[in-house]
Amino acid sequence: QVQLVESGGGLVQAGGSLRLSCAASRSIFTISAMGWYRQAPGNQRDLVALITSGPSINYADSVKGRFTLSIDTAKNTVYLQMNSLKPEDTAVYYCPAERLGRSYWGQGTQVTVSS
């Protein structure tokens, strides 16, 4: 199993920045994919950024150039640096991880961007 603990969400004005963290309970080298999805009220859960073995990072078109995913292997933690935030970025952000064919999700962290 993999436990994932997200942090770093909050309320920010449009144009501001936040950094989300997702700490995994297992070595990140045993995890084949990890990243961030988000879900706004009434919407489906959508990909924000995902790193897979290779490594390869995929970003949603809506966040390219504004969000950056990074990894600290010593801390088994994935970060999402979010700059130039927009009200439409408001959502609950979830951290998924895939390990040995199973998917795991964190509890989510709320990001609210005011206009």
C-alpha positions as CSV (number, residue, x, y, z in Angstrom):
1,Q,0.0,0.0,0.0
2,V,0.9,3.6,-0.4
3,Q,-0.3,6.4,1.8
4,L,-0.3,9.9,0.3
5,V,-0.5,13.1,2.3
6,E,-1.2,16.3,0.5
7,S,-0.6,19.8,1.9
8,G,-0.2,23.4,0.7
9,G,-3.7,24.3,-0.5
10,G,-5.4,27.5,0.5
11,L,-6.9,30.8,-0.6
12,V,-5.0,33.1,-2.9
13,Q,-5.8,36.0,-5.1
14,A,-5.7,35.7,-8.9
15,G,-2.1,36.0,-10.1
16,G,-0.7,34.6,-7.0
17,S,1.2,31.4,-6.3
18,L,0.9,28.2,-4.2
19,R,3.0,25.1,-3.8
20,L,1.3,21.8,-3.1
21,S,3.1,18.9,-1.6
22,C,2.3,15.2,-1.7
23,A,4.4,12.9,0.6
24,A,4.3,9.2,-0.1
25,S,4.8,6.5,2.5
26,R,6.9,4.3,0.1
27,S,10.1,5.0,-1.7
28,I,9.3,7.1,-4.8
29,F,11.5,4.8,-6.8
30,T,9.0,2.0,-6.3
31,I,6.1,4.2,-7.7
32,S,5.6,4.1,-11.5
33,A,3.4,7.2,-11.8
34,M,2.6,10.1,-9.5
35,G,1.2,13.6,-9.8
36,W,-1.8,15.8,-9.5
37,Y,-5.4,15.8,-10.6
38,R,-8.1,18.3,-9.7
39,Q,-11.9,18.3,-9.3
40,A,-14.1,21.4,-9.3
41,P,-17.6,21.2,-8.0
42,G,-19.9,19.5,-10.5
43,N,-16.9,18.5,-12.7
44,Q,-15.0,15.3,-13.2
45,R,-11.5,14.7,-11.8
46,D,-9.0,16.0,-14.4
47,L,-5.3,15.5,-14.9
48,V,-3.2,18.5,-13.9
49,A,0.3,17.0,-14.1
50,L,1.7,13.5,-14.0
51,I,5.2,12.1,-13.9
52,T,5.8,8.5,-15.1
53,S,8.8,6.3,-15.2
54,G,11.2,7.5,-17.9
55,P,10.8,10.0,-16.5
56,S,8.2,11.9,-18.5
57,I,6.0,14.7,-17.3
58,N,2.6,15.5,-18.8
59,Y,0.7,18.7,-18.1
60,A,-2.8,19.7,-18.9
61,D,-2.9,22.3,-21.6
62,S,-4.6,24.7,-19.3
63,V,-1.7,24.8,-16.9
64,K,1.3,24.6,-19.2
65,G,3.7,27.4,-18.5
66,R,2.1,28.2,-15.2
67,F,2.4,25.0,-13.1
68,T,5.6,22.9,-12.6
69,L,5.8,19.4,-11.1
70,S,9.0,18.4,-9.3
71,I,10.2,15.6,-7.1
72,D,12.3,15.3,-4.0
73,T,13.4,11.7,-4.0
74,A,15.0,12.0,-0.5
75,K,11.7,13.0,0.9
76,N,9.5,10.8,-1.3
77,T,7.6,13.9,-2.1
78,V,6.1,15.4,-5.3
79,Y,5.5,19.1,-5.5
80,L,3.2,21.2,-7.7
81,Q,4.4,24.8,-8.0
82,M,1.4,26.9,-9.2
83,N,2.0,30.4,-10.5
84,S,-0.2,32.9,-12.2
85,L,-3.2,31.3,-10.6
86,K,-6.7,31.9,-12.1
87,P,-10.1,31.6,-10.6
88,E,-10.7,28.6,-12.9
89,D,-7.9,26.8,-11.1
90,T,-10.2,26.6,-8.0
91,A,-10.7,22.9,-7.2
92,V,-9.8,20.2,-4.8
93,Y,-6.4,18.9,-5.8
94,Y,-5.6,15.2,-5.4
95,C,-2.4,13.3,-5.5
96,P,-2.5,9.9,-7.2
97,A,0.2,7.2,-7.2
98,E,0.5,4.0,-9.1
99,R,2.5,1.1,-7.7
100,L,2.5,-2.5,-8.8
101,G,-0.6,-2.1,-10.8
102,R,-2.7,-0.5,-8.1
103,S,-3.8,3.2,-7.8
104,Y,-3.8,5.2,-4.6
105,W,-5.2,8.6,-3.9
106,G,-4.6,11.2,-1.2
107,Q,-7.4,12.9,0.6
108,G,-7.2,16.1,-1.4
109,T,-6.4,19.7,-0.6
110,Q,-8.6,22.7,-1.5
111,V,-7.2,25.5,-3.7
112,T,-9.4,28.6,-4.0
113,V,-8.4,31.5,-6.3
114,S,-10.3,34.7,-5.8
115,S,-10.8,37.2,-8.6
